[in-house]
């Protein structure tokens, strides 16, 4: 029997508590903010044009993603920037993150983008190997102390 599909859903009053309860492993906490912190940042920074969704596997929330969706100003002006991304510790290493980011890249490409940007804080246990495996490459840019990566999105 195959596992239920991975998909993105809006965060609503009905699922907000379950999405906020998602947690990464202890050793990953320094690299990604919690869902609650991310939602607070989105509310405090509307100029970044935050776009966020829960990652679901079947009917179970298993992760969270948040982008700056073509903000009108700032270092990522008119570009798509993966601001937050996490898969709950119980669901990691199952290909869910790869599936979620593939869907996200397709949405960004459908919006006319030719790239998706993100950044990471270097250190032991950093997410760089995960992003590299998906095709992200360093841009040479540093933003807020983090290394900026770029995923090229060729037209399909």
C-alpha beads as a LAMMPS data file, in Angstrom:
LAMMPS data file: protein, C-alpha beads

156 atoms
155 bonds

1 atom types
1 bond types

-500.0 500.0 xlo xhi
-500.0 500.0 ylo yhi
-500.0 500.0 zlo zhi

Masses

1 110.0

Atoms # bond

1 1 1 0.000 0.000 0.000
2 1 1 1.437 3.398 -0.957
3 1 1 1.549 6.259 1.505
4 1 1 -0.868 9.179 1.107
5 1 1 0.365 12.034 -1.050
6 1 1 2.247 15.064 0.177
7 1 1 0.497 18.375 -0.462
8 1 1 0.346 21.965 0.764
9 1 1 -2.655 23.380 2.625
10 1 1 -3.550 26.773 3.983
11 1 1 -3.053 27.314 7.699
12 1 1 -6.524 27.959 9.111
13 1 1 -8.192 28.227 12.495
14 1 1 -9.008 24.522 12.161
15 1 1 -5.409 23.315 11.764
16 1 1 -3.345 26.144 13.290
17 1 1 -2.753 24.410 16.649
18 1 1 -1.674 21.134 15.010
19 1 1 0.683 22.999 12.659
20 1 1 2.139 25.040 15.541
21 1 1 2.840 21.785 17.403
22 1 1 5.270 20.598 14.695
23 1 1 8.868 20.362 15.932
24 1 1 12.269 19.707 14.391
25 1 1 14.944 17.653 16.137
26 1 1 16.761 19.325 19.023
27 1 1 19.987 19.626 16.974
28 1 1 18.088 21.438 14.190
29 1 1 16.487 24.140 16.331
30 1 1 19.331 26.602 15.815
31 1 1 18.774 26.459 12.056
32 1 1 15.027 27.082 11.774
33 1 1 12.447 29.052 13.711
34 1 1 9.355 27.344 15.069
35 1 1 6.028 27.593 13.273
36 1 1 4.751 29.950 15.980
37 1 1 7.758 32.264 15.524
38 1 1 7.328 32.095 11.761
39 1 1 3.655 33.083 11.951
40 1 1 4.574 35.971 14.265
41 1 1 7.268 37.111 11.800
42 1 1 4.754 36.935 8.955
43 1 1 2.308 39.116 10.905
44 1 1 5.036 41.612 11.845
45 1 1 6.523 41.852 8.340
46 1 1 3.652 42.127 5.838
47 1 1 5.960 44.088 3.513
48 1 1 7.840 40.808 2.899
49 1 1 4.610 39.431 1.377
50 1 1 4.724 36.233 3.448
51 1 1 3.065 33.212 1.881
52 1 1 2.854 30.136 4.071
53 1 1 1.324 26.689 4.014
54 1 1 1.237 23.541 6.108
55 1 1 2.815 20.481 4.539
56 1 1 0.470 17.509 4.787
57 1 1 0.915 13.826 4.196
58 1 1 -2.593 12.574 3.647
59 1 1 -4.659 14.172 6.398
60 1 1 -1.723 14.680 8.801
61 1 1 0.191 17.990 9.094
62 1 1 3.890 17.088 8.903
63 1 1 5.654 20.334 8.033
64 1 1 5.556 24.040 7.322
65 1 1 6.820 26.285 4.554
66 1 1 6.921 30.093 4.305
67 1 1 8.120 32.264 1.455
68 1 1 8.659 35.913 0.771
69 1 1 6.461 36.033 -2.319
70 1 1 7.946 38.674 -4.608
71 1 1 8.248 41.432 -1.996
72 1 1 8.172 44.933 -3.523
73 1 1 11.319 46.072 -1.682
74 1 1 14.371 44.748 0.118
75 1 1 17.208 42.414 -0.848
76 1 1 14.846 39.913 -2.522
77 1 1 12.752 42.483 -4.354
78 1 1 10.365 40.811 -6.809
79 1 1 11.918 37.387 -6.172
80 1 1 10.678 34.265 -4.402
81 1 1 12.601 33.492 -1.228
82 1 1 12.099 30.356 0.870
83 1 1 12.061 31.999 4.288
84 1 1 11.156 29.042 6.522
85 1 1 10.954 25.330 5.914
86 1 1 10.606 22.484 8.368
87 1 1 9.470 18.904 8.495
88 1 1 8.468 17.553 11.900
89 1 1 11.101 15.333 13.512
90 1 1 8.763 12.309 13.345
91 1 1 8.455 12.566 9.552
92 1 1 11.987 13.390 8.443
93 1 1 14.029 11.179 6.112
94 1 1 10.949 9.948 4.246
95 1 1 11.181 12.152 1.150
96 1 1 8.442 14.494 2.371
97 1 1 10.675 17.576 2.313
98 1 1 11.799 16.811 -1.239
99 1 1 8.189 16.359 -2.386
100 1 1 7.042 19.552 -0.669
101 1 1 9.863 21.628 -2.168
102 1 1 9.226 20.169 -5.623
103 1 1 5.591 21.293 -5.382
104 1 1 6.698 24.668 -4.091
105 1 1 9.153 25.087 -6.972
106 1 1 6.342 24.271 -9.409
107 1 1 4.121 26.961 -7.827
108 1 1 6.912 29.531 -7.999
109 1 1 7.670 28.587 -11.623
110 1 1 3.946 28.945 -12.452
111 1 1 4.186 32.493 -11.064
112 1 1 6.764 33.238 -13.761
113 1 1 9.916 32.809 -11.670
114 1 1 13.161 31.405 -13.043
115 1 1 14.666 30.808 -9.601
116 1 1 13.877 30.106 -5.966
117 1 1 16.185 31.516 -3.309
118 1 1 16.779 30.451 0.274
119 1 1 19.489 30.848 2.914
120 1 1 21.003 28.827 5.701
121 1 1 23.154 29.356 8.745
122 1 1 26.380 27.359 8.438
123 1 1 27.330 24.964 11.210
124 1 1 27.429 21.361 12.286
125 1 1 24.198 19.740 11.099
126 1 1 23.407 22.535 8.638
127 1 1 20.775 21.882 5.942
128 1 1 23.160 22.503 3.022
129 1 1 23.396 18.794 2.001
130 1 1 19.589 18.627 1.753
131 1 1 19.407 21.756 -0.399
132 1 1 22.328 20.682 -2.614
133 1 1 20.637 17.340 -3.268
134 1 1 17.667 19.303 -4.623
135 1 1 19.857 21.385 -6.925
136 1 1 20.383 24.571 -4.906
137 1 1 23.726 26.318 -5.447
138 1 1 25.478 29.076 -3.519
139 1 1 25.050 32.574 -4.942
140 1 1 28.035 34.105 -3.131
141 1 1 25.635 36.428 -1.311
142 1 1 25.295 36.661 2.481
143 1 1 22.022 37.850 3.998
144 1 1 21.559 38.447 7.709
145 1 1 24.610 36.262 8.406
146 1 1 23.282 33.403 6.283
147 1 1 24.553 31.971 2.998
148 1 1 22.101 32.523 0.137
149 1 1 21.324 29.631 -2.197
150 1 1 19.606 29.576 -5.589
151 1 1 17.594 26.874 -7.316
152 1 1 17.303 27.483 -11.059
153 1 1 13.780 26.872 -12.357
154 1 1 14.022 26.239 -16.091
155 1 1 10.797 26.479 -18.067
156 1 1 8.997 23.179 -18.566

Bonds

1 1 1 2
2 1 2 3
3 1 3 4
4 1 4 5
5 1 5 6
6 1 6 7
7 1 7 8
8 1 8 9
9 1 9 10
10 1 10 11
11 1 11 12
12 1 12 13
13 1 13 14
14 1 14 15
15 1 15 16
16 1 16 17
17 1 17 18
18 1 18 19
19 1 19 20
20 1 20 21
21 1 21 22
22 1 22 23
23 1 23 24
24 1 24 25
25 1 25 26
26 1 26 27
27 1 27 28
28 1 28 29
29 1 29 30
30 1 30 31
31 1 31 32
32 1 32 33
33 1 33 34
34 1 34 35
35 1 35 36
36 1 36 37
37 1 37 38
38 1 38 39
39 1 39 40
40 1 40 41
41 1 41 42
42 1 42 43
43 1 43 44
44 1 44 45
45 1 45 46
46 1 46 47
47 1 47 48
48 1 48 49
49 1 49 50
50 1 50 51
51 1 51 52
52 1 52 53
53 1 53 54
54 1 54 55
55 1 55 56
56 1 56 57
57 1 57 58
58 1 58 59
59 1 59 60
60 1 60 61
61 1 61 62
62 1 62 63
63 1 63 64
64 1 64 65
65 1 65 66
66 1 66 67
67 1 67 68
68 1 68 69
69 1 69 70
70 1 70 71
71 1 71 72
72 1 72 73
73 1 73 74
74 1 74 75
75 1 75 76
76 1 76 77
77 1 77 78
78 1 78 79
79 1 79 80
80 1 80 81
81 1 81 82
82 1 82 83
83 1 83 84
84 1 84 85
85 1 85 86
86 1 86 87
87 1 87 88
88 1 88 89
89 1 89 90
90 1 90 91
91 1 91 92
92 1 92 93
93 1 93 94
94 1 94 95
95 1 95 96
96 1 96 97
97 1 97 98
98 1 98 99
99 1 99 100
100 1 100 101
101 1 101 102
102 1 102 103
103 1 103 104
104 1 104 105
105 1 105 106
106 1 106 107
107 1 107 108
108 1 108 109
109 1 109 110
110 1 110 111
111 1 111 112
112 1 112 113
113 1 113 114
114 1 114 115
115 1 115 116
116 1 116 117
117 1 117 118
118 1 118 119
119 1 119 120
120 1 120 121
121 1 121 122
122 1 122 123
123 1 123 124
124 1 124 125
125 1 125 126
126 1 126 127
127 1 127 128
128 1 128 129
129 1 129 130
130 1 130 131
131 1 131 132
132 1 132 133
133 1 133 134
134 1 134 135
135 1 135 136
136 1 136 137
137 1 137 138
138 1 138 139
139 1 139 140
140 1 140 141
141 1 141 142
142 1 142 143
143 1 143 144
144 1 144 145
145 1 145 146
146 1 146 147
147 1 147 148
148 1 148 149
149 1 149 150
150 1 150 151
151 1 151 152
152 1 152 153
153 1 153 154
154 1 154 155
155 1 155 156
